[in-house]
Amino acid sequence: VETVVVTSMHERKQLMYDQSDAFVVAPGGIGTLEEVIEVLSWKRLDLHPKPVIFLNIDGYWDDLFAHMRHSVEERMNPAELVGLWQVAGSVEEALALSA
């Protein structure tokens, strides 16, 4: 395992993006949420074609998905927003979707 020290959150996210073929989003806190929202924003702007896969163990991300659907219903986001990610119920399924 390699440890990489960066000077800012932006640099961390850029490095993560540059070294990734796909994004598997495990249950996490505010930092994870910040990272996935940025990756989804980049995807929505067609800045990358990489898969974004939520590892939705025990429905962890269900409330976020409901919020995203609500933002579409309220016309805060376009309908295609909810098609920017995939959902996996297990690590094995997430890895299969990322291939």
The first five atom37 places (N, CA, C, CB, O) and aatype in JSON, in Angstrom:
{
  "aatype": [19, 6, 16, 19, 19, 19, 16, 15, 12, 8, 6, 1, 11, 5, 10, 12, 18, 3, 5, 15, 3, 0, 13, 19, 19, 0, 14, 7, 7, 9, 7, 16, 10, 6, 6, 19, 9, 6, 19, 10, 15, 17, 11, 1, 10, 3, 10, 8, 14, 11, 14, 19, 9, 13, 10, 2, 9, 3, 7, 18, 17, 3, 3, 10, 13, 0, 8, 12, 1, 8, 15, 19, 6, 6, 1, 12, 2, 14, 0, 6, 10, 19, 7, 10, 17, 5, 19, 0, 7, 15, 19, 6, 6, 0, 10, 0, 10, 15, 0],
  "atom_mask": [
    [1, 1, 1, 1, 1],
    [1, 1, 1, 1, 1],
    [1, 1, 1, 1, 1],
    [1, 1, 1, 1, 1],
    [1, 1, 1, 1, 1],
    [1, 1, 1, 1, 1],
    [1, 1, 1, 1, 1],
    [1, 1, 1, 1, 1],
    [1, 1, 1, 1, 1],
    [1, 1, 1, 1, 1],
    [1, 1, 1, 1, 1],
    [1, 1, 1, 1, 1],
    [1, 1, 1, 1, 1],
    [1, 1, 1, 1, 1],
    [1, 1, 1, 1, 1],
    [1, 1, 1, 1, 1],
    [1, 1, 1, 1, 1],
    [1, 1, 1, 1, 1],
    [1, 1, 1, 1, 1],
    [1, 1, 1, 1, 1],
    [1, 1, 1, 1, 1],
    [1, 1, 1, 1, 1],
    [1, 1, 1, 1, 1],
    [1, 1, 1, 1, 1],
    [1, 1, 1, 1, 1],
    [1, 1, 1, 1, 1],
    [1, 1, 1, 1, 1],
    [1, 1, 1, 0, 1],
    [1, 1, 1, 0, 1],
    [1, 1, 1, 1, 1],
    [1, 1, 1, 0, 1],
    [1, 1, 1, 1, 1],
    [1, 1, 1, 1, 1],
    [1, 1, 1, 1, 1],
    [1, 1, 1, 1, 1],
    [1, 1, 1, 1, 1],
    [1, 1, 1, 1, 1],
    [1, 1, 1, 1, 1],
    [1, 1, 1, 1, 1],
    [1, 1, 1, 1, 1],
    [1, 1, 1, 1, 1],
    [1, 1, 1, 1, 1],
    [1, 1, 1, 1, 1],
    [1, 1, 1, 1, 1],
    [1, 1, 1, 1, 1],
    [1, 1, 1, 1, 1],
    [1, 1, 1, 1, 1],
    [1, 1, 1, 1, 1],
    [1, 1, 1, 1, 1],
    [1, 1, 1, 1, 1],
    [1, 1, 1, 1, 1],
    [1, 1, 1, 1, 1],
    [1, 1, 1, 1, 1],
    [1, 1, 1, 1, 1],
    [1, 1, 1, 1, 1],
    [1, 1, 1, 1, 1],
    [1, 1, 1, 1, 1],
    [1, 1, 1, 1, 1],
    [1, 1, 1, 0, 1],
    [1, 1, 1, 1, 1],
    [1, 1, 1, 1, 1],
    [1, 1, 1, 1, 1],
    [1, 1, 1, 1, 1],
    [1, 1, 1, 1, 1],
    [1, 1, 1, 1, 1],
    [1, 1, 1, 1, 1],
    [1, 1, 1, 1, 1],
    [1, 1, 1, 1, 1],
    [1, 1, 1, 1, 1],
    [1, 1, 1, 1, 1],
    [1, 1, 1, 1, 1],
    [1, 1, 1, 1, 1],
    [1, 1, 1, 1, 1],
    [1, 1, 1, 1, 1],
    [1, 1, 1, 1, 1],
    [1, 1, 1, 1, 1],
    [1, 1, 1, 1, 1],
    [1, 1, 1, 1, 1],
    [1, 1, 1, 1, 1],
    [1, 1, 1, 1, 1],
    [1, 1, 1, 1, 1],
    [1, 1, 1, 1, 1],
    [1, 1, 1, 0, 1],
    [1, 1, 1, 1, 1],
    [1, 1, 1, 1, 1],
    [1, 1, 1, 1, 1],
    [1, 1, 1, 1, 1],
    [1, 1, 1, 1, 1],
    [1, 1, 1, 0, 1],
    [1, 1, 1, 1, 1],
    [1, 1, 1, 1, 1],
    [1, 1, 1, 1, 1],
    [1, 1, 1, 1, 1],
    [1, 1, 1, 1, 1],
    [1, 1, 1, 1, 1],
    [1, 1, 1, 1, 1],
    [1, 1, 1, 1, 1],
    [1, 1, 1, 1, 1],
    [1, 1, 1, 1, 1]
  ],
  "atom_positions": [
    [[0.84, -1.17, 0.0], [0.0, 0.0, 0.0], [0.89, 1.23, 0.0], [-0.96, 0.0, 1.21], [1.83, 1.34, 0.78]],
    [[0.57, 2.15, -0.88], [1.34, 3.38, -0.99], [0.58, 4.52, -0.33], [1.63, 3.72, -2.48], [-0.63, 4.65, -0.53]],
    [[1.26, 5.33, 0.45], [0.67, 6.52, 1.05], [1.07, 7.72, 0.22], [1.11, 6.69, 2.53], [2.25, 7.95, -0.04]],
    [[0.07, 8.49, -0.2], [0.32, 9.7, -0.98], [-0.16, 10.89, -0.15], [-0.4, 9.65, -2.37], [-1.32, 10.94, 0.25]],
    [[0.73, 11.83, 0.09], [0.39, 13.02, 0.86], [0.11, 14.15, -0.12], [1.54, 13.4, 1.85], [0.91, 14.42, -1.02]],
    [[-1.03, 14.81, 0.06], [-1.4, 15.93, -0.79], [-1.61, 17.16, 0.08], [-2.69, 15.62, -1.62], [-1.74, 17.05, 1.3]],
    [[-1.65, 18.32, -0.55], [-1.75, 19.57, 0.21], [-3.16, 20.13, 0.3], [-0.85, 20.6, -0.4], [-3.41, 21.06, 1.06]],
    [[-4.08, 19.56, -0.48], [-5.45, 20.09, -0.44], [-6.45, 19.01, -0.83], [-5.59, 21.3, -1.39], [-6.09, 18.0, -1.44]],
    [[-7.7, 19.23, -0.46], [-8.78, 18.31, -0.84], [-8.92, 18.28, -2.36], [-10.11, 18.73, -0.18], [-9.17, 17.22, -2.94]],
    [[-8.77, 19.43, -3.0], [-8.87, 19.46, -4.46], [-7.8, 18.57, -5.09], [-8.73, 20.91, -4.97], [-8.08, 17.81, -6.01]],
    [[-6.57, 18.67, -4.6], [-5.49, 17.84, -5.13], [-5.78, 16.36, -4.89], [-4.14, 18.23, -4.48], [-5.51, 15.52, -5.75]],
    [[-6.34, 16.04, -3.74], [-6.7, 14.66, -3.43], [-7.74, 14.13, -4.42], [-7.24, 14.55, -1.99], [-7.6, 13.02, -4.93]],
    [[-8.77, 14.92, -4.68], [-9.82, 14.48, -5.61], [-9.3, 14.38, -7.03], [-11.01, 15.45, -5.56], [-9.68, 13.47, -7.76]],
    [[-8.42, 15.29, -7.43], [-7.85, 15.22, -8.77], [-7.0, 13.97, -8.93], [-7.01, 16.48, -9.07], [-7.07, 13.3, -9.96]],
    [[-6.21, 13.64, -7.93], [-5.38, 12.43, -7.96], [-6.26, 11.19, -8.0], [-4.45, 12.38, -6.73], [-5.99, 10.25, -8.76]],
    [[-7.31, 11.17, -7.19], [-8.26, 10.05, -7.18], [-8.86, 9.88, -8.58], [-9.37, 10.28, -6.13], [-8.93, 8.77, -9.1]],
    [[-9.28, 10.97, -9.17], [-9.88, 10.92, -10.5], [-8.86, 10.41, -11.53], [-10.4, 12.31, -10.91], [-9.17, 9.51, -12.32]],
    [[-7.67, 10.97, -11.52], [-6.65, 10.61, -12.52], [-6.28, 9.14, -12.46], [-5.4, 11.46, -12.32], [-5.98, 8.53, -13.49]],
    [[-6.29, 8.55, -11.27], [-5.83, 7.17, -11.11], [-6.97, 6.15, -11.13], [-5.07, 7.04, -9.83], [-6.74, 4.96, -10.89]],
    [[-8.19, 6.59, -11.39], [-9.35, 5.7, -11.34], [-9.88, 5.35, -12.72], [-10.46, 6.33, -10.52], [-9.87, 6.17, -13.63]],
    [[-10.33, 4.1, -12.85], [-11.06, 3.67, -14.04], [-12.56, 3.7, -13.78], [-10.62, 2.26, -14.47], [-13.36, 3.77, -14.72]],
    [[-12.93, 3.65, -12.51], [-14.33, 3.68, -12.08], [-14.33, 4.17, -10.63], [-15.02, 2.26, -12.22], [-13.3, 4.16, -9.96]],
    [[-15.5, 4.58, -10.17], [-15.65, 5.04, -8.79], [-16.67, 4.16, -8.09], [-16.09, 6.54, -8.74], [-17.85, 4.15, -8.44]],
    [[-16.2, 3.42, -7.09], [-17.09, 2.6, -6.27], [-17.22, 3.34, -4.94], [-16.53, 1.12, -6.07], [-16.24, 3.54, -4.22]],
    [[-18.44, 3.75, -4.64], [-18.71, 4.61, -3.49], [-19.22, 3.76, -2.33], [-19.73, 5.72, -3.85], [-20.38, 3.34, -2.32]],
    [[-18.35, 3.51, -1.37], [-18.72, 2.74, -0.19], [-19.45, 3.66, 0.8], [-17.47, 2.1, 0.47], [-19.3, 4.88, 0.73]],
    [[-20.22, 3.08, 1.72], [-20.83, 3.91, 2.75], [-19.76, 4.75, 3.44], [-21.6, 3.05, 3.77], [-18.68, 4.24, 3.77]],
    [[-20.06, 6.01, 3.66], [-19.07, 6.9, 4.26], [-19.71, 8.17, 4.78], [0.0, 0.0, 0.0], [-20.93, 8.31, 4.82]],
    [[-18.86, 9.09, 5.17], [-19.3, 10.34, 5.77], [-19.26, 11.51, 4.81], [0.0, 0.0, 0.0], [-19.41, 11.35, 3.6]],
    [[-19.07, 12.68, 5.37], [-19.15, 13.92, 4.6], [-18.07, 14.0, 3.53], [-19.05, 15.12, 5.54], [-18.32, 14.55, 2.45]],
    [[-16.88, 13.46, 3.8], [-15.82, 13.48, 2.79], [-16.18, 12.62, 1.59], [0.0, 0.0, 0.0], [-15.95, 13.02, 0.44]],
    [[-16.75, 11.45, 1.85], [-17.2, 10.58, 0.77], [-18.3, 11.27, -0.04], [-17.72, 9.23, 1.33], [-18.3, 11.21, -1.27]],
    [[-19.22, 11.91, 0.66], [-20.31, 12.62, -0.02], [-19.76, 13.74, -0.9], [-21.3, 13.19, 1.01], [-20.21, 13.91, -2.03]],
    [[-18.8, 14.5, -0.38], [-18.18, 15.57, -1.17], [-17.54, 15.0, -2.44], [-17.13, 16.32, -0.34], [-17.72, 15.54, -3.53]],
    [[-16.81, 13.91, -2.28], [-16.12, 13.32, -3.43], [-17.1, 12.8, -4.48], [-15.23, 12.18, -2.98], [-16.9, 13.04, -5.67]],
    [[-18.15, 12.11, -4.06], [-19.08, 11.54, -5.04], [-19.9, 12.62, -5.72], [-20.0, 10.52, -4.37], [-20.21, 12.5, -6.9]],
    [[-20.27, 13.67, -5.0], [-21.02, 14.76, -5.64], [-20.16, 15.42, -6.71], [-21.47, 15.81, -4.59], [-20.66, 15.75, -7.79]],
    [[-18.88, 15.61, -6.44], [-18.01, 16.21, -7.45], [-17.86, 15.29, -8.66], [-16.63, 16.52, -6.85], [-17.91, 15.75, -9.8]],
    [[-17.67, 14.0, -8.43], [-17.54, 13.05, -9.53], [-18.82, 13.01, -10.36], [-17.2, 11.63, -8.99], [-18.76, 12.94, -11.59]],
    [[-19.98, 13.05, -9.7], [-21.25, 13.08, -10.43], [-21.41, 14.39, -11.2], [-22.43, 12.9, -9.46], [-21.92, 14.39, -12.32]],
    [[-20.98, 15.5, -10.62], [-21.04, 16.78, -11.32], [-20.17, 16.75, -12.57], [-20.59, 17.93, -10.4], [-20.58, 17.21, -13.63]],
    [[-18.97, 16.2, -12.44], [-18.07, 16.09, -13.6], [-18.7, 15.21, -14.67], [-16.7, 15.52, -13.18], [-18.61, 15.51, -15.86]],
    [[-19.33, 14.12, -14.24], [-19.97, 13.2, -15.2], [-21.14, 13.9, -15.9], [-20.46, 11.92, -14.48], [-21.31, 13.76, -17.11]],
    [[-21.92, 14.63, -15.14], [-23.06, 15.36, -15.72], [-22.59, 16.38, -16.75], [-23.87, 16.06, -14.61], [-23.3, 16.64, -17.73]],
    [[-21.43, 16.96, -16.55], [-20.86, 17.94, -17.48], [-20.08, 17.28, -18.61], [-19.96, 18.9, -16.73], [-19.41, 17.96, -19.39]],
    [[-20.16, 15.94, -18.7], [-19.43, 15.17, -19.71], [-17.92, 15.34, -19.63], [-19.91, 15.56, -21.09], [-17.24, 15.32, -20.65]],
    [[-17.41, 15.52, -18.43], [-15.96, 15.63, -18.25], [-15.3, 14.27, -18.1], [-15.66, 16.49, -17.03], [-14.07, 14.16, -18.16]],
    [[-16.11, 13.22, -17.9], [-15.57, 11.86, -17.85], [-16.69, 10.86, -18.13], [-14.9, 11.57, -16.48], [-17.86, 11.13, -17.88]],
    [[-16.3, 9.68, -18.65], [-17.27, 8.61, -18.9], [-17.19, 7.47, -17.87], [-17.07, 8.05, -20.29], [-17.82, 6.43, -18.06]],
    [[-16.45, 7.66, -16.81], [-16.17, 6.58, -15.86], [-17.42, 6.19, -15.08], [-15.07, 7.0, -14.9], [-18.21, 7.05, -14.69]],
    [[-17.6, 4.87, -14.85], [-18.76, 4.43, -14.06], [-18.68, 4.94, -12.62], [-18.85, 2.91, -14.07], [-17.61, 5.0, -12.01]],
    [[-19.84, 5.29, -12.09], [-19.99, 5.66, -10.68], [-20.95, 4.64, -10.08], [-20.52, 7.16, -10.5], [-22.11, 4.56, -10.47]],
    [[-20.45, 3.86, -9.14], [-21.21, 2.74, -8.58], [-21.31, 2.91, -7.07], [-20.55, 1.38, -8.95], [-20.3, 2.93, -6.36]],
    [[-22.54, 3.02, -6.59], [-22.77, 3.11, -5.15], [-22.87, 1.7, -4.58], [-24.05, 3.92, -4.83], [-23.66, 0.89, -5.05]],
    [[-22.07, 1.42, -3.57], [-22.16, 0.17, -2.82], [-23.2, 0.42, -1.73], [-20.74, -0.26, -2.21], [-22.91, 0.97, -0.68]],
    [[-24.42, -0.01, -2.01], [-25.57, 0.34, -1.17], [-25.88, -0.75, -0.16], [-26.8, 0.61, -2.05], [-26.94, -1.38, -0.2]],
    [[-24.95, -0.98, 0.74], [-25.09, -2.01, 1.78], [-26.21, -1.61, 2.74], [-23.75, -2.22, 2.54], [-26.2, -0.51, 3.3]],
    [[-27.16, -2.5, 2.93], [-28.28, -2.28, 3.85], [-29.02, -0.97, 3.57], [-27.78, -2.28, 5.29], [-29.54, -0.34, 4.49]],
    [[-29.06, -0.55, 2.29], [-29.79, 0.65, 1.92], [-29.15, 1.95, 2.37], [0.0, 0.0, 0.0], [-29.83, 2.98, 2.47]],
    [[-27.84, 1.92, 2.64], [-27.15, 3.1, 3.18], [-27.4, 4.36, 2.36], [-25.66, 2.83, 3.25], [-27.62, 5.43, 2.93]],
    [[-27.37, 4.25, 1.05], [-27.49, 5.42, 0.17], [-28.93, 5.72, -0.26], [-26.64, 5.23, -1.06], [-29.14, 6.64, -1.05]],
    [[-29.9, 4.98, 0.21], [-31.29, 5.16, -0.24], [-31.79, 6.59, -0.05], [-32.2, 4.21, 0.5], [-32.48, 7.12, -0.93]],
    [[-31.47, 7.22, 1.07], [-31.93, 8.59, 1.29], [-31.31, 9.57, 0.31], [-31.62, 9.03, 2.73], [-31.96, 10.52, -0.13]],
    [[-30.04, 9.35, -0.05], [-29.41, 10.21, -1.06], [-30.1, 10.04, -2.41], [-27.91, 9.9, -1.18], [-30.37, 11.02, -3.1]],
    [[-30.4, 8.8, -2.78], [-31.1, 8.57, -4.05], [-32.47, 9.24, -4.04], [-31.25, 7.05, -4.32], [-32.88, 9.83, -5.05]],
    [[-33.17, 9.17, -2.92], [-34.48, 9.82, -2.8], [-34.34, 11.33, -2.95], [-35.15, 9.48, -1.45], [-35.15, 11.98, -3.6]],
    [[-33.29, 11.89, -2.34], [-33.05, 13.33, -2.47], [-32.77, 13.71, -3.92], [-31.87, 13.76, -1.57], [-33.28, 14.71, -4.42]],
    [[-31.97, 12.92, -4.6], [-31.66, 13.21, -6.0], [-32.93, 13.15, -6.86], [-30.6, 12.21, -6.54], [-33.14, 14.02, -7.7]],
    [[-33.76, 12.14, -6.64], [-35.03, 12.07, -7.38], [-35.91, 13.27, -7.06], [-35.79, 10.76, -7.03], [-36.55, 13.84, -7.95]],
    [[-35.94, 13.67, -5.78], [-36.72, 14.85, -5.38], [-36.2, 16.11, -6.08], [-36.67, 15.03, -3.84], [-37.0, 16.94, -6.51]],
    [[-34.89, 16.25, -6.19], [-34.32, 17.43, -6.85], [-34.72, 17.47, -8.33], [-32.8, 17.44, -6.72], [-34.86, 18.56, -8.9]],
    [[-34.88, 16.31, -8.94], [-35.37, 16.25, -10.33], [-36.84, 16.65, -10.37], [-35.16, 14.82, -10.93], [-37.25, 17.44, -11.22]],
    [[-37.64, 16.09, -9.46], [-39.07, 16.42, -9.41], [-39.3, 17.92, -9.19], [-39.76, 15.63, -8.29], [-40.25, 18.49, -9.72]],
    [[-38.42, 18.56, -8.42], [-38.52, 19.99, -8.15], [-37.84, 20.83, -9.23], [-37.92, 20.31, -6.79], [-37.75, 22.05, -9.11]],
    [[-37.36, 20.18, -10.27], [-36.71, 20.83, -11.42], [-35.42, 21.57, -11.04], [-37.68, 21.81, -12.07], [-35.06, 22.57, -11.65]],
    [[-34.75, 21.05, -10.03], [-33.44, 21.59, -9.65], [-32.33, 20.9, -10.42], [-33.21, 21.43, -8.14], [-31.22, 21.43, -10.55]],
    [[-32.63, 19.72, -10.93], [-31.68, 18.94, -11.73], [-32.44, 18.31, -12.89], [-30.97, 17.84, -10.87], [-33.65, 18.08, -12.79]],
    [[-31.74, 18.03, -13.98], [-32.39, 17.38, -15.12], [-32.66, 15.91, -14.83], [-31.53, 17.52, -16.39], [-32.0, 15.3, -13.98]],
    [[-33.62, 15.34, -15.53], [-34.02, 13.95, -15.32], [-32.85, 12.98, -15.51], [-35.14, 13.58, -16.26], [-32.81, 11.94, -14.85]],
    [[-31.92, 13.3, -16.4], [-30.81, 12.38, -16.65], [-29.87, 12.24, -15.44], [-30.01, 12.84, -17.86], [-29.02, 11.35, -15.43]],
    [[-30.02, 13.1, -14.44], [-29.18, 13.0, -13.25], [-29.25, 11.6, -12.65], [-29.6, 14.03, -12.21], [-28.21, 11.04, -12.29]],
    [[-30.44, 11.04, -12.53], [-30.59, 9.76, -11.85], [-30.04, 8.59, -12.67], [-32.04, 9.51, -11.54], [-30.0, 7.47, -12.17]],
    [[-29.62, 8.83, -13.89], [-29.0, 7.79, -14.69], [-27.49, 7.84, -14.7], [0.0, 0.0, 0.0], [-26.84, 7.1, -15.43]],
    [[-26.92, 8.72, -13.88], [-25.46, 8.89, -13.89], [-24.72, 7.86, -13.05], [-25.12, 10.26, -13.39], [-23.5, 7.77, -13.12]],
    [[-25.45, 7.08, -12.27], [-24.79, 6.1, -11.4], [-25.5, 4.76, -11.48], [-24.77, 6.6, -9.94], [-26.62, 4.64, -11.98]],
    [[-24.8, 3.76, -10.96], [-25.36, 2.42, -10.83], [-25.33, 2.05, -9.34], [-24.56, 1.37, -11.7], [-24.6, 2.66, -8.56]],
    [[-26.12, 1.06, -8.98], [-26.2, 0.65, -7.58], [-25.87, -0.83, -7.48], [-27.61, 0.94, -6.99], [-26.39, -1.65, -8.24]],
    [[-25.0, -1.16, -6.54], [-24.62, -2.56, -6.28], [-24.96, -2.89, -4.83], [-23.1, -2.8, -6.56], [-24.84, -2.05, -3.94]],
    [[-25.39, -4.12, -4.61], [-25.72, -4.56, -3.27], [-24.6, -5.32, -2.58], [0.0, 0.0, 0.0], [-24.71, -5.67, -1.41]],
    [[-23.51, -5.57, -3.32], [-22.38, -6.3, -2.75], [-21.1, -5.83, -3.42], [-22.56, -7.85, -2.91], [-21.13, -5.23, -4.5]],
    [[-19.98, -6.12, -2.78], [-18.68, -5.77, -3.36], [-18.5, -6.49, -4.69], [-17.53, -6.13, -2.39], [-18.0, -5.91, -5.65]],
    [[-18.89, -7.76, -4.74], [-18.74, -8.54, -5.98], [-19.53, -7.91, -7.12], [-19.19, -10.0, -5.76], [-19.04, -7.81, -8.24]],
    [[-20.75, -7.48, -6.83], [-21.58, -6.84, -7.85], [-20.96, -5.5, -8.28], [-23.01, -6.62, -7.33], [-20.98, -5.17, -9.47]],
    [[-20.43, -4.74, -7.35], [-19.79, -3.46, -7.67], [-18.59, -3.68, -8.58], [-19.36, -2.73, -6.39], [-18.41, -2.95, -9.56]],
    [[-17.78, -4.68, -8.28], [-16.62, -4.97, -9.12], [-17.04, -5.41, -10.51], [-15.74, -6.04, -8.47], [-16.4, -5.03, -11.49]],
    [[-18.09, -6.2, -10.6], [-18.59, -6.63, -11.92], [-19.09, -5.44, -12.72], [-19.71, -7.67, -11.76], [-18.85, -5.36, -13.93]],
    [[-19.78, -4.5, -12.08], [-20.28, -3.32, -12.78], [-19.15, -2.39, -13.21], [-21.25, -2.57, -11.89], [-19.29, -1.67, -14.2]],
    [[-18.05, -2.41, -12.48], [-16.94, -1.5, -12.79], [-16.04, -2.02, -13.9], [-16.12, -1.25, -11.56], [-15.2, -1.28, -14.41]],
    [[-16.21, -3.28, -14.27], [-15.32, -3.88, -15.29], [-15.65, -3.39, -16.69], [-15.43, -5.4, -15.25], [-15.0, -3.8, -17.65]]
  ]
}
